[in-house]
Amino acid sequence: MLKKKTMRRAEWRGIEKRRCAVMPFEHSGVRGRMGLLYMDEVLAPFSVVLSGSRHTITQTGYSWLQIAPENRHFWMTVMFDEAGQPIENYIDITLENHLPENDDAWFVDLFLDIVLEPNSRATLLDADELDAALARNEITPADHAMARAEADHLLKTLVPQTAAFFRSCAEARAALLPCLE
């Protein structure tokens, strides 16, 4: 089933208090919206396994930088710890991104995901879910092919630039911190 997710992540119930700042961005000809979600109070921390170790991704004082490009089929969420160190970049491959100027941006998730770690390790996730959605006719063959092509393109372009990418995201996070509401 296709799911809608928002930049403010209102659908995440474990974040009791949050602040968010959203602004337009343009980088290398790509335009869109970026937002910083700051977690002021988290009811129960949430963790994932990266490179064989458990890492917390939601916790009081953590923040998520979200990058939502126009006319592309992905949505990046770079997760930072309380010290501002990046934990991972979680990339949702999307069917569509909606980026209204005066409202909460949102996307329709297309199952396929990528995790990029600061150590340049990249993992493609949920290919089986994408294939199952095609088999259930939830998505078209064109959607399936587009998702695979977008993921392949991102893996080829991001992995060689991992260090520069995370530095750029840390700068964007720092710029958004004073704008939190």
Backbone as JSON, one array per atom type, in Angstrom:
{
  "sequence": "MLKKKTMRRAEWRGIEKRRCAVMPFEHSGVRGRMGLLYMDEVLAPFSVVLSGSRHTITQTGYSWLQIAPENRHFWMTVMFDEAGQPIENYIDITLENHLPENDDAWFVDLFLDIVLEPNSRATLLDADELDAALARNEITPADHAMARAEADHLLKTLVPQTAAFFRSCAEARAALLPCLE",
  "N": [[0.84, -1.18, 0.0], [0.6, 2.17, -0.9], [2.08, 4.91, 0.8], [1.66, 8.1, 2.34], [3.93, 10.55, 3.35], [5.05, 13.18, 5.49], [6.94, 16.3, 5.67], [7.09, 17.42, 8.21], [6.69, 15.23, 9.69], [4.41, 14.37, 11.12], [3.11, 11.99, 11.31], [4.69, 10.36, 12.85], [4.39, 9.07, 15.89], [5.93, 8.82, 18.19], [7.42, 11.07, 18.67], [7.14, 13.5, 20.86], [7.4, 16.3, 21.28], [8.29, 18.7, 18.91], [10.18, 20.76, 16.66], [10.24, 22.64, 13.65], [11.78, 23.75, 10.65], [11.46, 25.06, 7.46], [12.52, 25.62, 4.14], [13.06, 26.96, 0.82], [15.34, 25.46, -1.57], [18.18, 25.48, -3.76], [20.43, 23.73, -5.66], [23.07, 22.97, -7.67], [21.45, 23.21, -9.98], [19.19, 21.82, -9.2], [16.09, 22.19, -7.73], [13.98, 22.71, -4.85], [12.54, 21.85, -1.67], [13.78, 22.12, 1.61], [13.96, 20.84, 4.89], [14.27, 21.07, 8.44], [13.79, 18.93, 11.01], [13.53, 19.04, 14.38], [13.95, 17.24, 17.31], [12.53, 17.75, 20.23], [11.41, 16.39, 22.36], [11.3, 13.01, 22.83], [9.39, 10.14, 23.12], [10.08, 7.38, 23.18], [13.17, 6.24, 22.3], [14.26, 5.35, 18.99], [15.88, 2.84, 17.15], [18.18, 1.59, 14.63], [19.88, -0.97, 12.73], [23.08, -0.52, 11.54], [25.74, -1.25, 9.49], [26.22, -3.56, 11.01], [25.99, -2.68, 13.63], [23.96, -1.31, 16.27], [22.21, 1.73, 15.97], [20.91, 4.71, 17.22], [18.24, 6.61, 15.93], [16.11, 8.29, 16.43], [15.73, 10.47, 19.04], [15.65, 12.52, 21.93], [16.85, 15.71, 21.21], [17.97, 15.02, 18.8], [18.09, 15.49, 15.21], [16.59, 15.79, 11.97], [17.45, 16.35, 8.73], [15.71, 17.09, 5.9], [15.5, 16.63, 2.45], [13.9, 17.59, -0.35], [13.49, 17.29, -3.6], [12.23, 19.06, -6.5], [10.44, 17.65, -9.23], [11.74, 15.19, -9.24], [12.32, 11.81, -8.15], [12.78, 11.11, -5.42], [13.41, 11.4, -1.87], [15.28, 12.69, 0.59], [16.46, 11.94, 3.85], [18.48, 13.04, 6.22], [19.93, 11.99, 9.08], [20.8, 13.23, 12.24], [22.77, 13.16, 15.24], [22.6, 14.31, 18.73], [24.86, 15.9, 18.94], [25.18, 16.87, 16.46], [26.33, 15.23, 14.6], [26.35, 13.28, 11.64], [24.28, 10.41, 11.19], [23.03, 8.7, 9.34], [21.94, 8.67, 5.9], [18.83, 8.41, 4.79], [17.11, 7.4, 2.05], [14.16, 7.76, 0.47], [12.61, 6.36, -2.27], [10.38, 7.89, -4.4], [7.0, 8.14, -5.56], [5.81, 10.53, -6.1], [6.55, 13.93, -5.29], [5.3, 16.52, -3.29], [5.39, 19.91, -2.98], [4.31, 22.36, -1.62], [4.43, 25.9, -1.13], [3.52, 27.25, 1.2], [2.81, 25.29, 3.02], [2.91, 22.05, 4.57], [5.29, 20.05, 3.13], [5.11, 16.97, 1.25], [5.32, 13.45, 0.4], [4.69, 10.6, -1.77], [5.41, 7.46, -0.95], [7.39, 5.05, -2.61], [8.13, 2.48, -1.89], [10.86, 1.39, -2.4], [14.08, 1.89, -0.98], [17.11, 3.56, 0.07], [19.97, 3.34, 2.09], [22.51, 5.39, 3.06], [25.55, 5.51, 4.56], [27.8, 7.48, 6.64], [30.33, 6.33, 6.28], [30.48, 5.65, 3.65], [29.18, 3.33, 2.96], [26.56, 1.84, 1.23], [23.21, 0.73, 1.1], [20.69, -0.97, -0.53], [17.28, -1.14, 0.03], [14.24, -2.99, 0.54], [13.54, -3.9, -2.02], [12.11, -6.17, -2.54], [9.58, -5.45, -1.6], [8.87, -3.49, -3.46], [8.75, -5.06, -5.79], [6.67, -6.79, -5.02], [4.55, -4.97, -4.83], [4.23, -4.32, -7.49], [3.42, -6.82, -8.48], [0.96, -7.0, -7.2], [-0.44, -5.13, -8.55], [-0.44, -2.54, -7.51], [1.27, -0.61, -8.31], [2.47, 0.6, -11.47], [4.14, -1.03, -14.28], [5.81, 0.91, -15.38], [6.19, 2.67, -13.19], [7.6, 0.95, -11.51], [9.95, 0.47, -13.03], [10.93, 3.12, -13.15], [11.44, 3.59, -10.43], [13.51, 1.75, -9.9], [15.46, 2.73, -11.71], [15.89, 5.32, -10.69], [16.93, 4.74, -8.14], [19.27, 3.34, -8.88], [20.65, 5.41, -10.21], [21.03, 7.25, -8.09], [22.65, 5.73, -6.35], [24.96, 5.44, -7.92], [25.8, 8.1, -8.19], [25.86, 9.32, -5.61], [27.4, 7.72, -3.75], [30.24, 7.89, -4.47], [30.64, 10.5, -3.66], [30.27, 10.76, -0.95], [31.49, 11.89, 1.46], [31.63, 14.68, 0.86], [28.93, 15.14, 0.43], [27.76, 14.65, 3.01], [29.06, 16.7, 4.45], [28.01, 18.98, 3.21], [25.33, 18.66, 3.92], [25.51, 18.95, 6.71], [26.17, 21.64, 6.83], [23.81, 22.76, 5.78], [22.03, 21.96, 7.77], [23.03, 23.43, 9.95], [22.45, 26.0, 9.04], [19.67, 25.99, 9.09], [19.01, 25.57, 11.78], [18.77, 28.02, 13.42], [16.3, 28.89, 12.52], [14.24, 27.38, 13.48], [10.89, 26.64, 14.46]],
  "CA": [[0.0, 0.0, 0.0], [1.36, 3.41, -0.98], [1.91, 5.74, 1.99], [2.0, 9.51, 2.27], [4.75, 10.98, 4.48], [5.2, 14.63, 5.49], [8.21, 16.83, 6.13], [7.01, 17.62, 9.65], [6.58, 13.86, 10.23], [3.3, 14.3, 12.09], [2.7, 10.59, 11.44], [5.53, 9.7, 13.85], [3.77, 9.32, 17.19], [6.89, 8.78, 19.28], [8.03, 12.39, 18.89], [6.15, 14.23, 21.63], [7.56, 17.72, 20.98], [9.2, 18.9, 17.78], [10.21, 22.04, 15.98], [10.58, 22.42, 12.25], [12.06, 24.89, 9.79], [11.41, 24.65, 6.06], [12.85, 26.69, 3.21], [13.42, 26.5, -0.52], [16.77, 25.31, -1.85], [18.62, 25.23, -5.12], [21.81, 23.25, -5.65], [23.47, 22.35, -8.95], [20.32, 23.18, -10.89], [18.06, 21.11, -8.62], [15.34, 23.04, -6.8], [13.02, 22.0, -4.03], [12.38, 22.35, -0.3], [14.49, 21.36, 2.63], [13.44, 21.12, 6.21], [14.94, 20.48, 9.59], [12.91, 18.49, 12.09], [14.31, 18.93, 15.62], [13.18, 16.48, 18.29], [12.68, 18.3, 21.57], [11.06, 15.35, 23.33], [10.97, 11.73, 22.22], [8.85, 9.24, 24.14], [10.9, 6.17, 23.2], [14.14, 6.28, 21.21], [14.15, 4.32, 17.97], [17.2, 2.57, 16.6], [18.3, 0.7, 13.47], [21.2, -1.6, 12.62], [23.9, -0.04, 10.44], [27.07, -1.89, 9.47], [26.3, -4.55, 12.08], [25.85, -2.07, 14.96], [22.71, -0.6, 16.5], [22.35, 3.18, 16.03], [19.68, 5.43, 17.51], [17.94, 7.64, 14.93], [15.2, 9.27, 17.05], [16.06, 10.66, 20.45], [15.6, 13.92, 22.29], [18.03, 16.44, 20.78], [18.35, 14.6, 17.45], [17.44, 16.25, 14.15], [16.55, 15.19, 10.64], [17.43, 17.26, 7.59], [15.01, 16.45, 4.78], [15.75, 17.29, 1.17], [12.82, 17.17, -1.24], [13.65, 17.99, -4.87], [11.14, 19.12, -7.48], [10.56, 16.88, -10.48], [12.59, 14.01, -9.05], [11.57, 10.74, -7.49], [13.4, 10.71, -4.16], [13.29, 12.3, -0.72], [16.39, 12.32, 1.48], [16.38, 12.3, 5.26], [19.78, 12.87, 6.84], [19.68, 11.96, 10.52], [21.92, 13.73, 13.04], [22.66, 12.97, 16.69], [22.5, 15.55, 19.49], [26.08, 16.68, 18.71], [25.19, 17.32, 15.07], [27.07, 14.29, 13.75], [25.42, 12.5, 10.83], [24.14, 8.99, 11.48], [22.76, 8.05, 8.07], [21.06, 9.32, 4.94], [17.8, 7.46, 4.38], [16.53, 7.93, 0.83], [12.93, 7.14, 0.0], [12.27, 6.54, -3.67], [9.01, 8.38, -4.32], [6.15, 8.22, -6.74], [5.65, 11.96, -6.34], [6.84, 14.87, -4.21], [4.44, 17.7, -3.3], [6.18, 20.91, -2.28], [3.64, 23.66, -1.55], [5.26, 26.9, -0.45], [3.03, 27.65, 2.52], [2.2, 24.14, 3.67], [3.83, 20.96, 4.85], [5.63, 19.24, 1.97], [4.86, 15.55, 1.47], [5.61, 12.57, -0.72], [4.1, 9.28, -1.81], [6.51, 6.5, -0.87], [7.33, 4.0, -3.62], [8.66, 1.24, -1.32], [12.3, 1.2, -2.51], [14.84, 2.82, -0.16], [18.57, 3.44, 0.12], [20.63, 3.9, 3.26], [23.9, 5.78, 2.82], [26.2, 5.8, 5.83], [28.96, 8.36, 6.49], [31.51, 5.57, 5.88], [30.25, 5.38, 2.22], [28.45, 2.08, 2.73], [25.21, 2.07, 0.76], [22.4, -0.47, 1.1], [19.38, -0.88, -1.16], [16.3, -1.81, 0.88], [12.84, -3.18, 0.2], [13.3, -4.24, -3.43], [11.05, -7.17, -2.54], [8.3, -4.75, -1.44], [8.59, -2.87, -4.74], [8.33, -6.14, -6.68], [5.35, -7.26, -4.57], [3.56, -3.94, -5.19], [3.99, -4.5, -8.92], [2.65, -8.06, -8.62], [-0.4, -6.74, -6.71], [-0.96, -4.04, -9.39], [-0.5, -1.27, -6.78], [2.05, 0.31, -9.12], [2.57, 0.18, -12.87], [5.5, -1.41, -14.69], [6.59, 2.15, -15.56], [6.58, 3.11, -11.84], [8.62, 0.0, -11.05], [11.19, 0.76, -13.77], [11.4, 4.42, -12.72], [12.0, 3.45, -9.08], [14.81, 1.07, -10.04], [16.4, 3.63, -12.39], [16.23, 6.42, -9.76], [17.81, 4.17, -7.11], [20.57, 3.08, -9.51], [21.29, 6.7, -10.44], [21.47, 7.8, -6.8], [23.78, 4.94, -5.85], [26.14, 5.75, -8.73], [26.26, 9.48, -8.02], [26.09, 9.72, -4.21], [28.43, 6.97, -3.03], [31.58, 8.46, -4.64], [30.69, 11.84, -3.08], [29.68, 10.65, 0.39], [32.05, 12.85, 2.42], [31.19, 16.02, 0.48], [27.49, 15.19, 0.64], [27.46, 14.82, 4.44], [29.52, 18.05, 4.84], [27.01, 19.92, 2.7], [24.13, 18.5, 4.75], [25.79, 19.54, 8.03], [26.07, 23.09, 6.64], [22.39, 23.08, 5.64], [21.45, 21.8, 9.11], [23.46, 24.59, 10.74], [21.73, 27.17, 8.55], [18.26, 25.87, 9.46], [18.81, 25.55, 13.24], [18.22, 29.26, 13.99], [14.97, 29.15, 11.96], [13.26, 26.42, 14.02], [9.69, 27.18, 15.12]],
  "C": [[0.88, 1.25, 0.0], [1.04, 4.28, 0.23], [2.35, 7.16, 1.73], [2.8, 9.86, 3.53], [5.02, 12.48, 4.36], [6.56, 15.07, 6.01], [8.21, 17.05, 7.64], [6.89, 16.31, 10.42], [5.54, 13.75, 11.34], [2.85, 12.86, 12.31], [3.56, 9.81, 12.44], [5.0, 10.04, 15.23], [4.76, 9.36, 18.34], [7.61, 10.09, 19.56], [6.98, 13.27, 19.55], [6.19, 15.74, 21.34], [8.62, 17.87, 19.91], [9.12, 20.34, 17.31], [10.66, 21.77, 14.55], [10.85, 23.75, 11.56], [12.12, 24.36, 8.35], [11.74, 25.86, 5.19], [13.15, 26.11, 1.83], [14.93, 26.29, -0.62], [16.97, 25.17, -3.35], [20.08, 24.85, -5.05], [22.08, 22.53, -6.96], [22.29, 22.19, -9.91], [19.1, 22.43, -10.38], [17.4, 22.03, -7.6], [14.4, 22.18, -5.99], [12.86, 22.67, -2.69], [13.26, 21.49, 0.59], [13.96, 21.79, 3.98], [14.26, 20.45, 7.28], [13.89, 20.18, 10.64], [13.79, 18.28, 13.31], [13.43, 18.28, 16.67], [13.47, 16.99, 19.7], [12.35, 17.29, 22.65], [10.59, 14.1, 22.6], [10.54, 10.77, 23.32], [9.71, 7.98, 24.3], [11.87, 6.24, 22.04], [13.93, 5.11, 20.26], [15.52, 4.1, 17.36], [17.11, 1.59, 15.43], [19.69, 0.08, 13.5], [21.88, -1.08, 11.36], [25.27, -0.68, 10.55], [27.26, -2.83, 10.64], [26.17, -4.0, 13.48], [24.52, -1.33, 15.06], [23.0, 0.88, 16.69], [20.99, 3.81, 16.27], [19.48, 6.49, 16.44], [16.87, 8.63, 15.39], [15.49, 9.28, 18.54], [15.94, 12.15, 20.72], [16.94, 14.58, 21.92], [18.54, 16.05, 19.39], [17.6, 15.48, 16.43], [17.55, 15.5, 12.83], [16.48, 16.32, 9.62], [16.77, 16.51, 6.44], [15.19, 17.3, 3.53], [14.76, 16.72, 0.17], [12.94, 17.93, -2.56], [12.37, 18.0, -5.71], [11.47, 18.2, -8.65], [11.57, 15.74, -10.4], [11.8, 13.0, -8.24], [12.34, 10.19, -6.28], [13.22, 11.8, -3.13], [14.36, 11.83, 0.26], [16.11, 12.78, 2.9], [17.73, 11.98, 5.88], [19.59, 13.05, 8.34], [20.95, 12.32, 11.27], [21.69, 13.44, 14.51], [22.64, 14.33, 17.39], [23.74, 16.44, 19.34], [26.18, 17.19, 17.27], [26.01, 16.44, 14.14], [26.09, 13.46, 12.94], [25.45, 11.02, 11.19], [23.95, 8.21, 10.19], [21.97, 8.99, 7.18], [20.1, 8.24, 4.46], [17.08, 8.08, 3.18], [15.3, 7.11, 0.47], [12.82, 7.4, -1.49], [10.77, 6.84, -3.69], [8.29, 8.31, -5.66], [5.98, 9.68, -7.12], [6.01, 12.73, -5.08], [5.91, 16.07, -4.38], [5.09, 18.75, -2.41], [5.49, 22.26, -2.24], [4.46, 24.64, -0.72], [4.81, 27.2, 0.97], [2.38, 26.51, 3.28], [3.27, 23.08, 3.87], [4.06, 20.13, 3.58], [5.41, 17.76, 2.3], [5.2, 14.76, 0.21], [4.81, 11.28, -0.61], [5.25, 8.3, -1.96], [6.31, 5.38, -1.89], [8.12, 2.77, -3.19], [10.19, 1.15, -1.29], [13.05, 2.29, -1.74], [16.33, 2.55, -0.28], [19.02, 4.0, 1.45], [22.08, 4.15, 2.87], [24.49, 6.19, 4.16], [27.39, 6.74, 5.61], [30.25, 7.65, 6.06], [31.45, 5.13, 4.41], [29.58, 4.04, 1.94], [27.01, 2.42, 2.34], [24.48, 0.73, 0.68], [21.06, -0.17, 0.44], [18.41, -1.72, -0.34], [14.96, -1.96, 0.17], [12.56, -3.39, -1.28], [12.18, -5.28, -3.53], [9.67, -6.53, -2.39], [7.9, -4.06, -2.75], [8.07, -3.92, -5.73], [6.94, -6.66, -6.32], [4.26, -6.27, -4.93], [3.23, -4.03, -6.68], [3.11, -5.74, -9.15], [1.2, -7.88, -8.19], [-1.1, -5.63, -7.52], [-1.19, -2.74, -8.62], [0.27, -0.19, -7.52], [2.12, -0.25, -10.54], [3.98, -0.32, -13.17], [6.39, -0.18, -14.9], [7.06, 2.7, -14.21], [7.72, 2.25, -11.31], [9.96, 0.31, -11.72], [11.79, 2.1, -13.35], [12.06, 4.33, -11.34], [13.39, 2.81, -9.13], [15.85, 2.0, -10.66], [16.83, 4.76, -11.46], [17.2, 5.92, -8.69], [19.21, 3.91, -7.69], [21.34, 4.38, -9.72], [21.84, 7.29, -9.14], [22.67, 7.04, -6.25], [25.06, 5.28, -6.61], [26.69, 7.14, -8.48], [26.6, 9.84, -6.57], [27.27, 9.01, -3.54], [29.83, 7.55, -3.24], [31.75, 9.84, -3.98], [30.2, 11.87, -1.64], [30.19, 11.72, 1.35], [31.57, 14.27, 2.11], [29.69, 16.18, 0.71], [27.16, 15.44, 2.11], [27.95, 16.18, 4.96], [28.5, 19.1, 4.42], [25.73, 19.86, 3.53], [24.32, 19.08, 6.14], [25.71, 21.06, 7.95], [24.61, 23.53, 6.52], [21.68, 22.98, 6.99], [21.77, 23.01, 9.97], [22.72, 25.85, 10.32], [20.27, 27.16, 8.97], [18.02, 25.93, 10.98], [18.25, 26.85, 13.81], [16.8, 29.58, 13.52], [13.88, 28.26, 12.56], [12.1, 27.14, 14.7], [9.09, 26.13, 16.01]]
}
